[in-house]
């Protein structure tokens, strides 16, 4: 699906997504990625959802984002509570959703000028 968004020139936005991939500014990603308005972190973890660790969430906590959107693949799955300690300590908000919803929500928040990150876990 192609996404249309209000003017966000110079910022990273999702321009498409589909089975097993997302496109950020027309660049295709098919492995775990963090997308921030000014940069991307390709392959931020090699983990699958079931093997996420606190270290993976420490990377998210170190970003300048105030809101983290965790895209958990094709289905909504919640991480174990103990993994969230780094985000709680850094006072970061977390929203968990499937990848498609994370892409759409990220684009809306970026267009509003919010400090947001989308952390996507591919199945």
C-alpha positions in Angstrom: 0.0 0.0 0.0 1.3 3.5 -0.9 0.9 6.2 1.8 0.1 9.8 1.1 1.0 12.4 3.8 1.1 16.1 4.4 4.3 17.9 3.6 7.1 16.6 5.8 10.0 17.6 3.5 13.4 16.6 4.9 12.0 14.1 7.4 11.7 10.4 7.2 8.2 9.1 6.5 6.8 5.8 5.5 6.0 5.9 1.8 4.8 2.3 1.4 4.4 -1.0 3.2 3.5 -4.5 2.3 4.1 -8.1 3.2 7.6 -8.3 4.6 8.7 -4.7 3.9 8.3 -1.0 4.5 9.6 1.9 2.5 11.0 5.0 4.2 11.4 7.9 1.7 11.1 5.2 -1.1 14.0 3.1 0.4 12.8 -0.4 1.0 13.5 -2.1 4.4 12.8 -5.8 5.1 14.6 -6.3 8.4 14.2 -4.8 11.9 14.6 -1.1 11.7 14.1 2.0 13.9 12.8 5.0 12.0 13.2 8.5 13.5 12.3 11.8 11.7 16.0 12.6 11.0 17.6 9.1 10.7 17.1 5.4 10.5 18.8 2.6 12.4 18.9 -0.4 10.1 18.9 -3.8 11.7 18.7 -2.4 15.2 18.4 -5.9 16.5 18.7 -9.4 15.1 16.0 -10.6 17.5 12.7 -11.9 16.6 9.7 -10.8 18.8 10.1 -13.8 21.1 13.8 -13.2 21.7 13.7 -9.4 22.3 15.9 -8.4 25.2 16.3 -5.4 27.6 19.3 -4.4 25.5 17.1 -3.9 22.5 14.9 -1.6 24.5 17.9 0.3 25.9 18.7 1.2 22.3 15.1 2.6 21.9 15.5 4.5 25.3 18.7 6.1 24.0 16.8 7.9 21.1 15.5 11.4 21.4 12.0 10.2 20.7 9.3 10.9 23.4 7.0 8.2 21.9 8.1 4.8 20.7 5.8 2.9 18.3 6.7 -0.8 18.5 5.5 -2.6 15.4 5.3 -6.3 16.2 4.9 -7.8 12.8 1.6 -8.7 11.3 -0.1 -9.2 14.7 -0.3 -7.2 17.8 1.9 -8.8 20.5 3.0 -7.2 23.8 6.6 -7.5 25.1 7.3 -8.9 28.5 6.9 -6.2 31.1 10.5 -6.6 32.4 11.8 -5.6 29.0 10.3 -2.2 29.3 12.4 -1.0 32.3 14.8 1.0 30.1 11.9 2.9 28.6 10.3 3.5 32.0 13.6 4.8 33.4 14.0 7.1 30.4 10.4 8.3 30.7 9.6 7.2 27.1 6.0 6.4 26.0 5.4 3.1 24.3 2.6 2.1 22.0 2.4 -1.4 20.7 0.7 -2.1 17.3 1.2 -4.1 14.2 3.6 -2.8 11.6 1.0 -1.3 9.3 -0.6 0.7 12.1 2.8 1.8 13.3 3.7 3.2 9.9 0.4 5.1 9.6 0.6 6.4 13.2 4.3 7.4 12.8 3.4 9.5 9.7 0.7 11.3 11.5 2.8 12.1 14.5 5.8 13.3 12.3 3.4 15.6 10.4 2.4 17.1 13.8 6.1 17.7 14.6 6.2 15.1 17.4 9.4 13.4 18.6 8.5 9.8 17.6 10.3 6.6 16.7 8.9 3.6 15.0 10.7 0.4 16.0 9.6 -2.4 13.6 10.1 -6.1 14.2 9.7 -8.2 11.0 8.4 -11.7 11.3 
